[in-house]
Amino acid sequence: MLPKLGSYLTGRFATKGVSVIGPRATYRETAKKIGANFLDVTDEAWTMRKNVKFLQGVVKRGDDVIFSGKYNPARLDPNSVLAQEIRYLQRHGYSWTDDFSRMIKK
């Protein structure tokens, strides 16, 4: 049986794919449009623990990571959850493409 896309437990599955991160207002819709993985929890159910578990799955699979929206590193709040996600991915071998449209594992 294939995994349900969007499950925050997608880290259990070993198939490389695409995952989406970004502002809560846009990342879910972006992921659904392209059939990508995303952290599928309500804002009320969101926890950093669930977020890290999702990111662990992203890293384990080696997914390409797309940012929903336009990413501008100069405007990133270094204390934001998004900044934490980016640092986590960078610590695990990810880097931005030249146009900042996605992060790929090197």
C-alpha positions as CSV (number, residue, x, y, z in Angstrom):
1,M,0.0,0.0,0.0
2,L,1.4,3.4,-0.9
3,P,1.8,6.1,1.8
4,K,-0.8,8.9,2.0
5,L,0.9,12.0,0.7
6,G,0.8,14.7,3.3
7,S,1.0,12.4,6.3
8,Y,3.4,13.9,8.8
9,L,4.7,10.3,9.3
10,T,5.9,10.1,5.7
11,G,9.4,9.7,7.1
12,R,8.7,6.0,7.4
13,F,8.8,5.5,3.7
14,A,12.1,5.3,1.8
15,T,11.1,6.7,-1.7
16,K,12.8,9.9,-2.6
17,G,10.4,12.6,-3.5
18,V,9.6,16.3,-3.0
19,S,8.6,18.0,0.2
20,V,7.3,21.5,0.8
21,I,8.1,23.9,3.6
22,G,7.1,27.6,4.0
23,P,4.6,29.9,5.5
24,R,1.7,28.0,7.2
25,A,-0.7,30.0,5.0
26,T,0.7,28.6,1.8
27,Y,2.7,25.4,2.2
28,R,-0.2,23.0,2.4
29,E,-1.9,24.2,-0.7
30,T,1.4,24.3,-2.7
31,A,2.2,20.8,-1.7
32,K,-1.3,19.5,-2.6
33,K,-1.1,21.2,-6.0
34,I,2.1,19.4,-6.9
35,G,1.5,16.1,-5.0
36,A,4.4,16.7,-2.6
37,N,4.9,15.7,1.0
38,F,4.2,18.2,3.7
39,L,3.6,18.4,7.4
40,D,-0.2,17.7,7.5
41,V,-1.3,18.8,10.9
42,T,-3.6,21.7,11.9
43,D,-2.1,24.8,13.3
44,E,-3.5,23.8,16.7
45,A,-1.9,20.3,16.5
46,W,1.5,21.5,15.3
47,T,4.4,20.9,17.6
48,M,8.2,21.3,17.0
49,R,8.5,17.5,17.7
50,K,6.1,16.7,14.8
51,N,8.0,19.2,12.6
52,V,11.4,17.6,13.4
53,K,10.0,14.1,12.8
54,F,8.7,15.3,9.4
55,L,12.1,16.8,8.6
56,Q,13.9,13.6,9.6
57,G,11.8,11.8,7.0
58,V,12.7,14.4,4.4
59,V,16.4,13.9,5.1
60,K,16.2,10.1,5.3
61,R,14.5,10.0,1.9
62,G,16.7,12.7,0.4
63,D,13.7,14.7,-0.9
64,D,14.2,17.9,-2.8
65,V,12.6,20.6,-0.7
66,I,10.5,23.3,-2.3
67,F,9.7,26.6,-0.6
68,S,6.2,27.7,-1.0
69,G,6.3,31.3,-2.1
70,K,9.2,33.5,-2.8
71,Y,12.1,33.0,-0.5
72,N,14.3,36.0,0.3
73,P,17.1,35.2,2.7
74,A,17.5,38.9,3.6
75,R,13.9,38.9,5.0
76,L,14.1,35.7,7.0
77,D,13.6,36.1,10.7
78,P,16.6,34.1,12.2
79,N,14.3,33.1,15.1
80,S,11.4,31.8,13.0
81,V,10.4,28.2,12.6
82,L,11.3,28.5,9.0
83,A,14.8,29.6,9.8
84,Q,15.1,26.6,12.2
85,E,13.9,24.2,9.4
86,I,16.4,25.6,7.0
87,R,19.3,25.3,9.5
88,Y,18.2,21.7,10.2
89,L,18.2,20.8,6.5
90,Q,21.6,22.6,6.0
91,R,23.1,20.7,8.9
92,H,22.0,17.5,7.2
93,G,23.6,18.2,3.8
94,Y,21.1,20.4,2.1
95,S,21.8,23.6,0.2
96,W,19.8,26.1,-1.8
97,T,19.8,26.1,-5.6
98,D,21.1,29.4,-7.1
99,D,17.6,30.8,-7.5
100,F,16.5,29.9,-4.0
101,S,13.5,27.9,-5.3
102,R,14.5,24.6,-3.6
103,M,17.0,22.9,-1.3
104,I,18.7,19.8,-2.5
105,K,20.8,17.2,-0.6
106,K,24.4,17.2,-1.8
